[in-house]
């Protein structure tokens, strides 16, 4: 099954705040630069790459020298405006050093849900990729809200990355987190926990194994990643969950090596076995 990953042409990479930020709240420039190098080299290879990046509020907190994430919506949205600008500046600098141009794509859920704007979003992605520009996607945290009659939030960037992969018909979603893959128990608490190398279906039993919130400056957890994987599987796609501390592992994933947890349907496994 892993060998099919070599043939994936259009790839979405999702990176979480915990990968972009140190636990002390400072920006992890070393990891971001490595990520830019790896994705740039994939582009050099002829792959189409889309980066879904969290971190606007975390980077904004760093820029404004805030020790903790604010709790009110207006504060978070104002900080996101500062952080998103700073984050794009960092990405533009590092990708530029490797000869690639980036383009910012900020989305809200209503844009995806409305057919006309959804088509425009698809056209924008296709045009950026056609011109070898790396789209860097985030939720538009500055304006997104969550109300019954006007829902514009995706909820989390794990879900957003799965939706982006669906919308642009990506071959593969690689989700970089602060854990090596999906385990049967928390590996930070249980040294005997076992990592799933492959998951073909998201069951209630698997969902029960997931829990907890993410890091201080992030919002995600394992449950949101399984929900994203479930969406990917329903659309016949593939997703790999792995640790983002060393972005070079993306090369290993694309080479078909046994890295992280692969989420793929049984149908894809059967197709591979018949080749």
GIJOZI-V448353 format. One record per pair of residues at least 24 apart in sequence whose C-alpha atoms are under 10 Angstrom apart, sorted by the first residue. I is the first residue (numbers start at 1). GAP is how many residues later the second one is. If there is no record, write none. Layout:
BEGIN
I;GAP  I;GAP
END
This chain:
BEGIN
1;197  1;255  1;261  1;263  1;265  1;267  1;268  1;269  1;270  1;271  1;272  2;196  2;251  2;252  2;253  2;254  2;255  2;256  2;257  2;260  2;262  2;267  2;270  3;250  3;251  3;252  3;253  3;254  3;255  3;269  4;234  4;250  4;251  4;252  4;264  4;265  4;267  4;268  5;166  5;167  5;233  5;234  5;235  5;248  5;249  5;250  5;251  5;252  6;245  6;246  6;247  6;248  6;249  6;250  6;251  7;40  7;164  7;165  7;247  7;248  7;249  8;39  8;40  8;162  8;163  8;164  8;165  8;230  8;246  9;33  9;34  9;36  9;37  9;38  9;39  9;40  9;161  9;162  9;163  10;36  10;37  10;38  10;39  10;40  10;119  10;155  10;158  10;159  10;160  10;161  10;162  10;163  11;28  11;31  11;36  11;37  11;38  11;39  11;40  11;154  11;157  11;158  11;159  11;160  11;161  11;162  11;163  11;228  11;243  12;36  12;37  12;38  12;39  12;40  12;123  12;124  12;125  12;149  12;150  12;152  12;153  12;154  12;156  12;157  12;158  12;159  12;160  12;161  12;162  12;163  12;227  13;26  13;36  13;37  13;38  13;39  13;40  13;123  13;148  13;149  13;152  13;159  13;160  13;161  13;162  13;163  13;226  13;227  13;237  14;36  14;37  14;38  14;39  14;40  14;122  14;123  14;124  14;143  14;144  14;146  14;147  14;148  14;159  14;160  14;161  14;162  14;163  14;227  14;230  15;36  15;37  15;38  15;39  15;40  15;142  15;143  15;146  15;159  15;160  15;161  15;162  15;163  15;228  15;229  15;232  16;36  16;37  16;38  16;39  16;141  16;142  16;159  16;160  16;161  16;162  16;198  16;199  16;201  16;202  16;203  16;204  16;228  17;36  17;37  17;38  17;39  17;40  17;41  17;42  17;140  17;159  17;160  17;161  17;197  17;198  17;199  17;200  17;201  17;202  17;203  18;36  18;37  18;40  18;158  18;159  18;160  18;161  18;196  18;197  18;198  18;199  18;200  18;201  18;202  18;226  18;227  19;34  19;35  19;36  19;157  19;158  19;159  19;160  19;196  19;199  19;224  19;225  19;226  19;227  19;228  20;33  20;34  20;35  20;38  20;39  20;67  20;157  20;224  20;225  21;34  21;37  21;38  21;41  21;194  21;195  21;196  21;197  22;36  22;195  23;192  23;193  23;194  24;38  24;43  24;44  24;192  24;193  25;33  25;34  25;36  25;37  25;38  25;40  25;41  25;42  25;43  25;44  25;191  25;192  26;32  26;33  26;35  26;36  26;37  26;39  26;41  27;28  27;31  27;32  27;35  27;36  27;60  27;63  28;31  28;217  29;61  29;62  29;65  30;215  30;216  31;213  31;214  31;215  31;216  31;217  32;58  32;59  32;62  32;63  32;212  32;213  32;214  32;215  33;57  33;58  33;60  33;61  33;62  33;64  33;65  33;214  34;60  34;61  34;211  34;212  34;213  34;214  35;56  35;59  35;60  35;209  35;210  35;211  35;212  35;213  35;215  36;54  36;55  36;56  36;57  36;58  36;59  36;60  36;61  36;62  36;64  36;211  37;57  37;58  37;59  37;60  37;61  37;62  37;63  37;210  37;211  38;57  38;60  38;209  38;210  38;211  38;212  38;213  39;56  39;59  39;61  39;95  39;208  39;209  39;211  39;212  40;54  40;55  40;56  40;57  40;58  40;59  40;60  40;61  40;94  41;57  41;58  41;59  41;210  42;208  42;209  42;212  43;57  43;86  43;89  43;90  43;91  44;54  44;55  44;56  44;88  46;86  47;82  47;85  48;78  48;80  48;81  48;82  48;84  48;85  48;86  48;87  48;122  48;123  49;80  49;83  49;84  49;85  49;86  49;87  49;121  50;52  50;53  50;75  50;78  50;79  50;83  50;84  50;85  50;86  50;87  50;111  50;114  50;115  50;118  50;120  50;123  51;51  51;53  51;54  51;83  51;84  51;85  51;86  51;87  51;110  51;113  51;122  51;123  52;53  52;54  52;83  52;84  52;85  52;86  52;87  52;105  52;106  52;108  52;109  52;110  52;112  52;113  52;123  53;31  53;34  53;35  53;83  53;84  53;85  53;86  53;104  53;105  53;107  53;108  53;123  54;30  54;33  54;82  54;83  54;84  54;85  54;102  54;103  54;104  54;164  54;165  55;25  55;28  55;29  55;32  55;83  55;102  55;162  55;163  55;164  56;24  56;25  56;26  56;27  56;28  56;29  56;30  56;31  56;32  56;82  56;83  56;84  56;85  56;86  56;161  56;162  57;24  57;25  57;26  57;27  57;30  57;84  57;85  57;160  57;161  58;25  58;26  58;29  58;158  58;159  58;160  59;24  59;25  59;26  59;27  59;28  59;158  60;24  60;25  60;26  60;27  61;156  62;24  63;24  67;150  68;148  68;149  69;147  69;148  69;149  70;147  73;68  73;69  73;70  73;71  73;72  74;68  74;69  75;67  76;65  76;66  77;63  77;64  77;65  77;66  77;67  77;68  78;63  78;64  78;65  79;62  79;63  80;60  80;61  80;62  80;63  81;59  81;60  81;61  81;62  82;60  84;54  84;56  84;57  84;58  88;48  91;45  92;42  92;44  95;39  100;32  100;33  100;34  101;27  101;30  101;31  101;32  101;33  101;34  102;26  102;30  102;31  102;32  102;33  102;34  103;25  103;26  103;30  103;31  103;32  103;33  103;34  104;29  104;30  104;31  104;32  104;33  104;34  105;30  105;31  105;32  105;33  105;34  105;35  106;29  106;30  106;31  106;32  106;33  106;34  106;35  106;36  107;30  107;31  107;32  107;33  107;34  107;36  107;37  107;45  107;46  107;47  107;53  107;57  108;30  108;31  108;32  108;33  108;35  108;36  108;37  108;43  108;44  108;45  108;46  108;52  109;30  109;31  109;35  109;36  109;37  109;41  109;42  109;43  109;44  109;45  109;46  109;51  109;54  110;34  110;40  110;41  110;42  110;43  110;44  111;41  112;40  112;42  112;51  112;52  112;55  113;39  118;49  119;48  121;43  121;46  121;47  122;42  122;45  122;46  122;47  123;45  125;39  125;42  125;43  126;42  137;24  137;27  155;64  155;65  155;69  156;62  156;63  156;64  156;65  156;68  156;69  156;72  157;62  157;63  157;67  157;68  157;71  158;61  158;62  158;63  158;64  158;65  158;66  158;67  158;68  158;69  158;70  158;71  159;61  159;65  159;66  159;67  159;68  159;69  159;70  159;71  159;72  159;73  160;68  161;64  161;67  161;68  161;71  162;63  162;65  162;66  162;67  162;68  162;69  162;70  162;71  162;73  162;75  162;77  163;65  163;68  163;69  165;66  165;67  165;70  165;72  165;73  165;74  166;65  166;66  166;68  166;69  166;70  166;71  169;66  169;67  169;68  170;62  170;67  170;68  171;65  171;66  171;67  171;68  172;60  172;65  172;66  172;67  172;68  172;82  172;92  173;55  173;56  173;59  173;64  173;65  173;66  173;67  173;68  173;89  173;90  174;64  174;65  174;66  174;67  174;68  174;70  174;76  174;79  174;80  174;86  174;88  175;50  175;53  175;54  175;64  175;65  175;66  175;67  175;68  175;69  175;75  175;85  175;86  176;64  176;65  176;66  176;67  176;68  176;69  176;70  176;71  176;73  176;74  176;84  177;37  177;43  177;44  177;45  177;48  177;64  177;65  177;66  177;67  177;68  178;36  178;37  178;43  178;63  178;64  178;65  178;66  178;67  179;43  179;62  179;63  179;64  179;65  179;66  179;81  180;61  180;62  180;63  180;64  180;65  180;79  180;80  180;81  181;41  181;59  181;60  181;61  181;62  181;78  181;79  181;80  181;81  182;24  182;27  182;28  182;40  182;43  182;44  182;58  182;59  182;60  182;78  182;79  182;80  182;81  183;26  183;27  183;39  183;78  184;24  184;25  184;26  185;24  185;25  185;26  186;24  186;25  186;26  186;36  195;65  195;66  196;64  196;65  196;66  196;67  197;43  197;44  197;61  197;62  197;63  197;64  197;65  197;66  198;42  198;60  198;62  198;63  198;64  198;65  198;66  198;67  199;30  199;34  199;40  199;41  199;62  199;63  199;64  199;65  199;66  199;67  200;29  200;30  200;33  200;38  200;62  200;63  200;64  200;65  200;66  200;67  200;68  200;69  201;25  201;28  201;29  201;32  201;33  201;62  201;63  201;64  201;65  202;24  202;25  202;27  202;28  202;29  202;31  202;32  202;61  202;63  203;27  226;37  229;33  229;34  229;35  230;33  230;34  232;31  232;32  232;33  233;30  233;31  233;32  233;33  234;30  234;31  235;30  236;28  236;29  236;30  236;31  236;32  237;26  237;27  237;28  237;31  238;24  238;25  238;26  238;27  238;30  239;24  239;25  240;24
END
